[in-house]
Amino acid sequence: MKILLTGAAGFIGFHTARHLLARGDSVVGIDNLNDYYPVSLKRDRLAELQKFHGFTFRRIDIAGRGLAEELGAQAADTDVIVHLAAQAGVRYSTENPYAYVDSNVTGQVAVFELAARLPKRPPVAYASSSSVYGAGEAAPFSEAARADTPISVYAATKRAGELLAHAYRDIHGVAATGLRFFTVYGRYGRPDMAPWLFTDAILRGRPISVFNDGRMRSDCTHVDDIAKCVVAATDRILARPPGDVELTFADIRLAARDLDFQPRVTLRDGIADFVGWYRTYARL
């Protein structure tokens, strides 16, 4: 199967690409390698992917609107689009909201326009976020819960992406599955997230910063479990064509039923794995 994967140099994109390549799919990965966090980490991820024979990389900004033209014939026989490119980071969206509109809204339109124009009209599995639930929803959050009161620009753009996917299904018949991720962590994770920040501070003997008097709670999902879920979503849609909140807690019953999703990596084991990798990566 030929997969077009956006955000290939990103955290979740990298792990998803590895799973797809390991099972024998060919992957055309695209990424703009933006500098929201050190590009060196993104290049290190790409170096791992380039060890696979079936991987091809193109440096493209999906917000540039010329996605179909830039990819040209390379995308013509795409079977599935896995759209994981996005401007990450909730807090940064208060400083630079336009970056989120460009990547998460304009970029979403660009990807779905591409899907609508390709010969196979490939289905799209795309990344949403648990942030869409806002602060007022009772935990655990489920797919049936309302998601119309976002409290950050990041969350609003992710919810907009979901509504755009719905519109493209009705207008162009593009099948899509959106996945609302809950605080993903693991090897090659982002430097702006707690596992990296805490691990780095502890290994260097520095204090850690704790927000909101320590009342922040978050459902954490290991990236390996997320990547497997994304891969499962690509199979499912192929089979059926045409600011920070205080608590996140996922109701995964539908994911377990429809995608056979059952997290296997415990938080203790996942953090231990991340710390072991980070100690080597940071040469500590």
ZAGUVO-187776 format. One record per residue (C-alpha): residue in one letter; x, y, z. Coordinates in steps of 0.1 Angstrom, whole numbers, plus 5000, padded with zeros to 4 digits. Each point is the difference from the previous one (the first is absolute). Layout:
{"a"; {X; Y; Z}}
...
//
This chain:
{"m"; {5000; 5000; 5000}}
{"k"; {5013; 5035; 4992}}
{"i"; {4996; 5025; 5028}}
{"l"; {5004; 5038; 4998}}
{"l"; {5009; 5011; 5035}}
{"t"; {5002; 5036; 5011}}
{"g"; {5021; 5011; 5030}}
{"a"; {5024; 4971; 4994}}
{"a"; {5028; 5017; 5020}}
{"g"; {4976; 5007; 5029}}
{"f"; {4997; 4979; 5031}}
{"i"; {4969; 4980; 4992}}
{"g"; {5006; 5001; 4963}}
{"f"; {5035; 4984; 5004}}
{"h"; {4987; 4971; 5021}}
{"t"; {4970; 4994; 4977}}
{"a"; {5022; 5000; 4970}}
{"r"; {5023; 4974; 5016}}
{"h"; {4970; 4977; 5007}}
{"l"; {4987; 5004; 4964}}
{"l"; {5035; 4994; 4985}}
{"a"; {5007; 4970; 5023}}
{"r"; {4968; 4982; 4987}}
{"g"; {5010; 5006; 4964}}
{"d"; {4982; 5031; 4989}}
{"s"; {5017; 5027; 4979}}
{"v"; {4999; 5034; 5016}}
{"v"; {5004; 5034; 4984}}
{"g"; {5007; 5023; 5030}}
{"i"; {4996; 5037; 4999}}
{"d"; {5010; 5026; 5026}}
{"n"; {5010; 5037; 5000}}
{"l"; {5026; 4995; 5028}}
{"n"; {4989; 5031; 5018}}
{"d"; {5020; 5013; 5029}}
{"y"; {4974; 5000; 5028}}
{"y"; {5024; 4976; 5017}}
{"p"; {5035; 4990; 4989}}
{"v"; {5001; 4988; 4964}}
{"s"; {5029; 4977; 5010}}
{"l"; {4975; 4977; 5017}}
{"k"; {4978; 4999; 4969}}
{"r"; {5031; 4992; 4978}}
{"d"; {5009; 4972; 5024}}
{"r"; {4966; 4985; 4996}}
{"l"; {5002; 5003; 4962}}
{"a"; {5034; 4983; 5001}}
{"e"; {4984; 4970; 5017}}
{"l"; {4972; 4999; 4974}}
{"q"; {5024; 5002; 4971}}
{"k"; {5014; 4967; 5010}}
{"f"; {4969; 4984; 4985}}
{"h"; {4999; 4993; 4963}}
{"g"; {4964; 5010; 4997}}
{"f"; {5004; 5035; 5013}}
{"t"; {5001; 5032; 4979}}
{"f"; {5002; 5035; 5015}}
{"r"; {4989; 5033; 4986}}
{"r"; {5005; 5033; 5018}}
{"i"; {4966; 5017; 4994}}
{"d"; {4979; 5025; 5020}}
{"i"; {4964; 4989; 4999}}
{"a"; {4989; 5035; 5008}}
{"g"; {5014; 5012; 4967}}
{"r"; {4968; 4989; 4982}}
{"g"; {5019; 4984; 4971}}
{"l"; {5002; 4965; 5014}}
{"a"; {4986; 4983; 4969}}
{"e"; {5023; 5019; 4977}}
{"e"; {5031; 4994; 5021}}
{"l"; {4994; 4963; 5003}}
{"g"; {4989; 4995; 4964}}
{"a"; {5001; 4964; 4987}}
{"q"; {5016; 4988; 5032}}
{"a"; {4966; 5001; 5017}}
{"a"; {4979; 4987; 4971}}
{"d"; {4997; 4964; 5013}}
{"t"; {4996; 5008; 5037}}
{"d"; {4978; 4975; 5018}}
{"v"; {4997; 5018; 5033}}
{"i"; {5010; 5034; 5014}}
{"v"; {5011; 5001; 5036}}
{"h"; {4999; 5037; 5010}}
{"l"; {5020; 5006; 5032}}
{"a"; {5016; 5034; 4991}}
{"a"; {4990; 5028; 5023}}
{"q"; {5013; 5029; 5020}}
{"a"; {5004; 4985; 5034}}
{"g"; {4999; 5015; 5035}}
{"v"; {4970; 5014; 5018}}
{"r"; {5016; 5029; 5018}}
{"y"; {5019; 5012; 4969}}
{"s"; {4967; 5006; 4983}}
{"t"; {4994; 5030; 5022}}
{"e"; {5032; 5016; 4987}}
{"n"; {4998; 4991; 4963}}
{"p"; {4964; 4991; 4990}}
{"y"; {5006; 5004; 4963}}
{"a"; {5024; 4971; 5000}}
{"y"; {4972; 4978; 5012}}
{"v"; {4975; 5013; 4975}}
{"d"; {5025; 4995; 4972}}
{"s"; {5010; 4964; 5009}}
{"n"; {4969; 4986; 5017}}
{"v"; {4972; 5017; 4979}}
{"t"; {5016; 5010; 4966}}
{"g"; {5021; 4968; 5002}}
{"q"; {4969; 4979; 5006}}
{"v"; {4983; 5015; 4970}}
{"a"; {5031; 4994; 4978}}
{"v"; {5001; 4963; 5010}}
{"f"; {4963; 4994; 4994}}
{"e"; {5002; 5019; 4967}}
{"l"; {5027; 4977; 4990}}
{"a"; {4980; 4969; 5010}}
{"a"; {4970; 5013; 4980}}
{"r"; {5021; 5005; 4969}}
{"l"; {5020; 4967; 5000}}
{"p"; {4989; 4972; 4977}}
{"k"; {4992; 4976; 5028}}
{"r"; {4985; 5027; 5022}}
{"p"; {5019; 4984; 5029}}
{"p"; {4985; 5000; 5035}}
{"v"; {5017; 5022; 5027}}
{"a"; {5010; 4990; 5036}}
{"y"; {5008; 5032; 5017}}
{"a"; {5011; 5013; 5035}}
{"s"; {4976; 5020; 5022}}
{"s"; {5006; 5006; 5037}}
{"s"; {4984; 4994; 5034}}
{"s"; {5003; 5038; 5003}}
{"v"; {4968; 5004; 4980}}
{"y"; {4979; 4990; 5031}}
{"g"; {5009; 5032; 5018}}
{"a"; {4998; 5004; 5038}}
{"g"; {4963; 4993; 5008}}
{"e"; {4995; 4964; 4989}}
{"a"; {4997; 4973; 5026}}
{"a"; {5027; 4973; 4999}}
{"p"; {5005; 4976; 4985}}
{"f"; {4996; 5017; 4966}}
{"s"; {4982; 4981; 4973}}
{"e"; {4994; 5004; 4963}}
{"a"; {4964; 5009; 5007}}
{"a"; {5009; 5029; 5023}}
{"r"; {4995; 5036; 4988}}
{"a"; {5031; 5017; 4987}}
{"d"; {4989; 5035; 4993}}
{"t"; {5017; 5020; 5028}}
{"p"; {5038; 4999; 4993}}
{"i"; {5021; 5021; 5024}}
{"s"; {5031; 5004; 4978}}
{"v"; {5006; 5010; 4964}}
{"y"; {5017; 4966; 4995}}
{"a"; {4969; 4982; 5011}}
{"a"; {4977; 5022; 4978}}
{"t"; {5022; 4992; 4969}}
{"k"; {4998; 4963; 5008}}
{"r"; {4963; 5001; 5003}}
{"a"; {4998; 5020; 4968}}
{"g"; {5020; 4972; 4983}}
{"e"; {4974; 4975; 5011}}
{"l"; {4971; 5021; 4985}}
{"l"; {5020; 5004; 4968}}
{"a"; {5004; 4962; 4997}}
{"h"; {4962; 4997; 5005}}
{"a"; {4994; 5025; 4972}}
{"y"; {5024; 4983; 4976}}
{"r"; {4982; 4967; 5006}}
{"d"; {4967; 5015; 4990}}
{"i"; {5012; 5021; 4971}}
{"h"; {5027; 4978; 4984}}
{"g"; {4994; 4965; 5016}}
{"v"; {5034; 5000; 5017}}
{"a"; {4998; 4974; 5028}}
{"a"; {5019; 5011; 5031}}
{"t"; {5007; 4988; 5035}}
{"g"; {5011; 5025; 5027}}
{"l"; {5019; 4989; 5030}}
{"r"; {4999; 5022; 5032}}
{"f"; {5034; 4993; 5016}}
{"f"; {5005; 5003; 5038}}
{"t"; {5035; 5012; 5011}}
{"v"; {5023; 4978; 4980}}
{"y"; {5034; 4992; 5013}}
{"g"; {5030; 4977; 4993}}
{"r"; {5033; 4998; 4982}}
{"y"; {5008; 5029; 4977}}
{"g"; {4973; 5020; 5018}}
{"r"; {4997; 5038; 4999}}
{"p"; {5023; 5021; 5021}}
{"d"; {4972; 5023; 5011}}
{"m"; {4980; 4972; 5017}}
{"a"; {5002; 4988; 5037}}
{"p"; {5018; 4967; 4995}}
{"w"; {5029; 5017; 4982}}
{"l"; {5000; 5031; 5023}}
{"f"; {4998; 4979; 5032}}
{"t"; {5025; 4974; 4988}}
{"d"; {5026; 5026; 4990}}
{"a"; {4996; 5020; 5032}}
{"i"; {5003; 4969; 5023}}
{"l"; {5030; 4985; 4982}}
{"r"; {5017; 5034; 5001}}
{"g"; {4991; 5005; 5037}}
{"r"; {4977; 5030; 4994}}
{"p"; {4966; 5007; 5015}}
{"i"; {4969; 4993; 4979}}
{"s"; {4972; 5025; 4994}}
{"v"; {4965; 4990; 5012}}
{"f"; {4970; 5019; 4988}}
{"n"; {4966; 5007; 5017}}
{"d"; {5012; 4989; 5034}}
{"g"; {5005; 4965; 4987}}
{"r"; {4963; 4995; 4991}}
{"m"; {5006; 4994; 4963}}
{"r"; {4991; 4965; 4990}}
{"s"; {5003; 4985; 4966}}
{"d"; {4992; 4967; 4983}}
{"c"; {5034; 4989; 4985}}
{"t"; {5003; 4976; 4970}}
{"h"; {5033; 4984; 4989}}
{"v"; {5009; 5009; 4964}}
{"d"; {5002; 4963; 4991}}
{"d"; {4964; 4995; 5009}}
{"i"; {4990; 5031; 4981}}
{"a"; {5019; 4990; 4969}}
{"k"; {4983; 4966; 5000}}
{"c"; {4967; 5017; 5003}}
{"v"; {5007; 5022; 4970}}
{"v"; {5011; 4970; 4979}}
{"a"; {4967; 4982; 5011}}
{"a"; {4981; 5031; 4989}}
{"t"; {5015; 4999; 4965}}
{"d"; {4989; 4964; 4997}}
{"r"; {4965; 5008; 5011}}
{"i"; {4994; 5029; 4977}}
{"l"; {5014; 4979; 4971}}
{"a"; {4975; 4973; 5007}}
{"r"; {4971; 5025; 5000}}
{"p"; {5007; 5026; 4973}}
{"p"; {4977; 5029; 4988}}
{"g"; {5116; 5203; 5263}}
{"d"; {5008; 4968; 5022}}
{"v"; {4971; 4983; 5017}}
{"e"; {5003; 4988; 5036}}
{"l"; {4989; 4964; 4993}}
{"t"; {5001; 4977; 4970}}
{"f"; {4987; 4965; 5003}}
{"a"; {4990; 4979; 4970}}
{"d"; {4971; 4977; 4996}}
{"i"; {5015; 4974; 4976}}
{"r"; {4971; 4976; 4997}}
{"l"; {4993; 5009; 4964}}
{"a"; {5037; 4999; 4991}}
{"a"; {5002; 4965; 5016}}
{"r"; {4969; 4989; 4982}}
{"d"; {5006; 5014; 4965}}
{"l"; {5038; 5000; 4998}}
{"d"; {5009; 4973; 5025}}
{"f"; {5020; 5026; 5019}}
{"q"; {5012; 4990; 5034}}
{"p"; {5030; 5018; 5014}}
{"r"; {5027; 4975; 5009}}
{"v"; {5028; 5023; 5013}}
{"t"; {4995; 5012; 5036}}
{"l"; {5010; 5035; 5010}}
{"r"; {5028; 4986; 5022}}
{"d"; {5014; 4978; 4972}}
{"g"; {4996; 5028; 4974}}
{"i"; {5017; 5026; 5021}}
{"a"; {5028; 4976; 5008}}
{"d"; {5005; 4993; 4963}}
{"f"; {5000; 5037; 4992}}
{"v"; {5025; 5008; 5028}}
{"g"; {5023; 4973; 4988}}
{"w"; {4999; 5013; 4964}}
{"y"; {5003; 5037; 5011}}
{"r"; {5031; 4992; 5022}}
{"t"; {5017; 4986; 4969}}
{"y"; {4987; 5027; 4976}}
{"a"; {5010; 5029; 5022}}
{"r"; {5033; 4982; 5009}}
{"l"; {4993; 5003; 5038}}
//
